[in-house]
Amino acid sequence: MTAFRFIQSLFGTFRAAIHAAAAADMHRTPAARDLDRLGISPAAFRAIHL
């Protein structure tokens, strides 16, 4: 993995975390794409009571 790809992956994961946290803060389900990027299954997230 090149340094550029590593940094790109790092920022992609950081973006997904920000989007998921913002959605959870607004009592919404985050996008499946963001949850998958973070390693969380959408079904497991739905089991959490916000």
C-alpha positions as CSV (number, residue, x, y, z in Angstrom):
1,M,0.0,0.0,0.0
2,T,1.4,3.3,-1.0
3,A,1.5,6.2,1.4
4,F,-1.1,8.1,-0.7
5,R,-3.5,5.1,-0.5
6,F,-3.0,4.8,3.2
7,I,-3.7,8.5,3.7
8,Q,-6.7,8.3,1.4
9,S,-8.1,5.3,3.4
10,L,-7.4,7.1,6.7
11,F,-9.4,10.1,5.6
12,G,-12.2,8.0,4.2
13,T,-12.6,6.2,7.5
14,F,-12.5,9.4,9.4
15,R,-15.2,10.8,7.1
16,A,-17.4,7.8,7.6
17,A,-17.0,8.1,11.4
18,I,-18.0,11.8,11.3
19,H,-21.0,11.0,9.2
20,A,-22.1,8.1,11.4
21,A,-21.7,10.1,14.5
22,A,-23.7,13.0,13.1
23,A,-26.5,10.8,12.0
24,A,-26.6,9.1,15.4
25,D,-26.6,12.5,17.1
26,M,-29.7,13.4,15.1
27,H,-31.3,10.0,16.0
28,R,-31.1,8.7,12.4
29,T,-29.6,5.6,11.0
30,P,-26.2,6.3,9.3
31,A,-25.8,5.3,5.7
32,A,-24.9,1.6,5.2
33,R,-21.8,2.7,3.3
34,D,-20.5,4.5,6.3
35,L,-21.3,1.7,8.7
36,D,-19.6,-0.9,6.4
37,R,-16.5,1.3,6.2
38,L,-16.4,1.3,10.0
39,G,-16.9,-2.5,10.2
40,I,-20.4,-2.2,11.8
41,S,-23.2,-4.1,10.2
42,P,-26.4,-2.1,9.7
43,A,-28.4,-4.8,11.5
44,A,-26.2,-4.5,14.6
45,F,-26.6,-0.7,14.5
46,R,-30.3,-1.0,14.4
47,A,-30.2,-3.1,17.6
48,I,-28.7,-0.1,19.5
49,H,-31.4,1.9,21.2
50,L,-30.6,5.6,20.7
